[in-house]
Amino acid sequence: MDSKQYDLIIIGGGIIGLSTAMQLKRRAPRWRVAVVEKEAELARHQTGHNSGVIHSGIYYRPGSHKANFCAGGARLLTRFCDENEIEYQRCGKTIVATSQDEIPRLQTLYERGVANGVEGLEMIGPERLKEVEPHAFGVQALWSPNTGIIDYVQVAKAYASRFEQSGGEIFTNAPVQRIARTSAGLEVETPGGALQAKHLINCAGLYADRVAQMLGEKTDVQIIPFRGEYYTLKPESQHLVKGLIYPVPDPRFPFLGVHFTRHLNGPVEAGPNAVMALKREGYRKRDVDLGESWETITYSGFWRMSRKHWKTGLGEMHRSYSKGVFVHDLQKLVPEIREKDLGTGGAGVRAQAVARNGALLDDFSIIEGRDAIHVLNAPSPGATSSLAIGDHIVSLAAKNFGLSN
Ligand SMILES: Cc1cc2nc3c(=O)[nH]c(=O)nc-3n(C[C@H](O)[C@H](O)[C@H](O)COP(=O)(O)OP(=O)(O)OC[C@H]3O[C@@H](n4cnc5c(N)ncnc54)[C@H](O)[C@@H]3O)c2cc1C
């Protein structure tokens, strides 16, 4: 790798780094911009291990970044897909209350969705639910006909190819190991050589806190990895799910609860749960990184979080090791499901920022430094919102770095 000079370097070739890169080049065509990615391919981590849902914007507190970016982001995303011939389907989603005491929370979700501008939302009773999802059980449900499914790797690669077509450069196999401030700006070191830049945007996902530290940023959060494990419905059982079936989530926890997700080419997944991983990119139960685990257990925020959520955490671990418990939870939504219907599935790892006071950051967190912007928390619906988040980051870059074309 030559020691080249760039106006701006983006660290991380996931969907958010690539959306930002594409939109930045559009806004400032003459800027020399590079994306630096540690893996041999783009979109290998959260972007390549998610549920593939185009969320409509129901869950999020009005006024939050998630509320602002999700519904609008979904519209931008589907328009981008229409223009670039990327397949997606609006298969619709039901959030199902399985007992009377969940109805007030479901009603709150309906109101939030309406406040967030989600179109077509409807509260439906058991009979209508049977028409939409014949095998689901619920005393009431929230029907979101516009929620969709997509392959986010394909989307991320399309962003990358637009970026390259407009003159941007992408370096893969280039883990950033150190960043130094020099008189000329920033020197970004990778094993293949150093790159010089005036500005930097940190979209490093599971390692975003580490990259921020390389620049001496005091972030007051640490990323704790939460693995989400899936089962796959066997082909003969896929008829049990038509679209997307979700439970009413626990409002104290930023995850949505195990659900059923249909994928574009037919497979149906059940999951993901949320268990703490012992390695940031630990996709298997046996994946352990002693250094990273040590970093977690010596973080005060981890212990404060554990004090608040130990019961939920233990429940998640129990479900992770017991297929029977997993199935029991799924049966609340689709009573016909049996253990024999589930085959093995994959897993994803969420980069969850945890504050020093133990709070799991619920909203997207994007912070502005002197010469850098850091995306410190971009959980779900980050992929749905990728164009809206990228647009927001480009606006921050214009304000802070004086983008010029
Ligand atoms: C299990 C799961 C299910 C989800 N489901 C959905 C869903 O259905 N819908 C939705 O909208 N969102 C969903 N999400 C969230 C969504 O996947 C994320 O919000 C999104 O992918 C975040 O993208 P990113 O670019 O920030 O991170 P990533 O995709 O993780 O990209 C970060 C990149 O940075 C690179 N990197 C890290 N460190 C370095 C370094 N030092 N040097 C160079 N490169 C580095 C990594 O290799 C990686 O490629 C889900 C997430 C998970 C984990």
The ligand as a MOL file (V3000), in Angstrom:
LIG
                    3D

  0  0  0     0  0            999 V3000
M  V30 BEGIN CTAB
M  V30 COUNTS 53 58 0 0 0
M  V30 BEGIN ATOM
M  V30 1 C -27.9880 -10.4330 14.8930 0
M  V30 2 C -28.2710 -9.1080 14.2610 0
M  V30 3 C -29.5020 -8.8810 13.6290 0
M  V30 4 C -29.7680 -7.6260 13.0660 0
M  V30 5 N -30.9150 -7.4510 12.3220 0
M  V30 6 C -31.1150 -6.2850 11.6710 0
M  V30 7 C -32.2300 -6.1260 10.8020 0
M  V30 8 O -32.9870 -7.0600 10.5590 0
M  V30 9 N -32.4240 -4.9160 10.2260 0
M  V30 10 C -31.5940 -3.8540 10.4540 0
M  V30 11 O -31.8520 -2.7640 9.9310 0
M  V30 12 N -30.4950 -3.9870 11.2450 0
M  V30 13 C -30.2340 -5.1840 11.8280 0
M  V30 14 N -29.1140 -5.3450 12.5880 0
M  V30 15 C -28.2070 -4.2000 12.7730 0
M  V30 16 C -27.3150 -3.9820 11.5520 0
M  V30 17 O -26.7820 -5.1930 11.0810 0
M  V30 18 C -26.2220 -3.0010 11.9570 0
M  V30 19 O -26.8330 -1.8230 12.4420 0
M  V30 20 C -25.3070 -2.6170 10.7890 0
M  V30 21 O -24.8790 -3.7400 10.0750 0
M  V30 22 C -24.1210 -1.8460 11.3260 0
M  V30 23 O -23.2460 -1.6210 10.2460 0
M  V30 24 P -21.7700 -1.1030 10.5040 0
M  V30 25 O -21.2330 -0.7360 9.1930 0
M  V30 26 O -21.8160 -0.0690 11.5870 0
M  V30 27 O -21.0270 -2.3410 11.1830 0
M  V30 28 P -20.3400 -3.6350 10.5530 0
M  V30 29 O -21.1640 -4.2340 9.4880 0
M  V30 30 O -19.9840 -4.5090 11.7100 0
M  V30 31 O -19.0340 -3.0560 9.8660 0
M  V30 32 C -17.9200 -2.6070 10.5960 0
M  V30 33 C -16.6970 -2.9360 9.7700 0
M  V30 34 O -15.5470 -2.3740 10.3810 0
M  V30 35 C -14.4670 -3.2630 10.1640 0
M  V30 36 N -13.4160 -2.9570 11.1410 0
M  V30 37 C -13.4780 -3.0930 12.4890 0
M  V30 38 N -12.3170 -2.7340 13.0410 0
M  V30 39 C -11.4890 -2.3510 12.0320 0
M  V30 40 C -10.1560 -1.8940 11.9900 0
M  V30 41 N -9.3960 -1.7400 13.0890 0
M  V30 42 N -9.6100 -1.6080 10.7570 0
M  V30 43 C -10.3350 -1.7420 9.6210 0
M  V30 44 N -11.6170 -2.2030 9.6150 0
M  V30 45 C -12.1860 -2.4890 10.8140 0
M  V30 46 C -15.0930 -4.6320 10.3490 0
M  V30 47 O -14.3290 -5.6740 9.7800 0
M  V30 48 C -16.4430 -4.4340 9.6750 0
M  V30 49 O -16.4390 -4.8240 8.3040 0
M  V30 50 C -28.8100 -6.5760 13.1710 0
M  V30 51 C -27.5740 -6.8170 13.7680 0
M  V30 52 C -27.2900 -8.0720 14.2930 0
M  V30 53 C -25.9330 -8.3280 14.8590 0
M  V30 END ATOM
M  V30 BEGIN BOND
M  V30 1 1 1 2
M  V30 2 1 2 3
M  V30 3 2 2 52
M  V30 4 2 3 4
M  V30 5 1 4 5
M  V30 6 1 4 50
M  V30 7 2 5 6
M  V30 8 1 6 7
M  V30 9 1 6 13
M  V30 10 2 7 8
M  V30 11 1 7 9
M  V30 12 1 9 10
M  V30 13 2 10 11
M  V30 14 1 10 12
M  V30 15 2 12 13
M  V30 16 1 13 14
M  V30 17 1 14 15
M  V30 18 1 14 50
M  V30 19 1 15 16
M  V30 20 1 16 17
M  V30 21 1 16 18
M  V30 22 1 18 19
M  V30 23 1 18 20
M  V30 24 1 20 21
M  V30 25 1 20 22
M  V30 26 1 22 23
M  V30 27 1 23 24
M  V30 28 2 24 25
M  V30 29 1 24 26
M  V30 30 1 24 27
M  V30 31 1 27 28
M  V30 32 2 28 29
M  V30 33 1 28 30
M  V30 34 1 28 31
M  V30 35 1 31 32
M  V30 36 1 32 33
M  V30 37 1 33 34
M  V30 38 1 33 48
M  V30 39 1 34 35
M  V30 40 1 35 36
M  V30 41 1 35 46
M  V30 42 1 36 37
M  V30 43 1 36 45
M  V30 44 2 37 38
M  V30 45 1 38 39
M  V30 46 1 39 40
M  V30 47 2 39 45
M  V30 48 1 40 41
M  V30 49 2 40 42
M  V30 50 1 42 43
M  V30 51 2 43 44
M  V30 52 1 44 45
M  V30 53 1 46 47
M  V30 54 1 46 48
M  V30 55 1 48 49
M  V30 56 2 50 51
M  V30 57 1 51 52
M  V30 58 1 52 53
M  V30 END BOND
M  V30 END CTAB
M  END
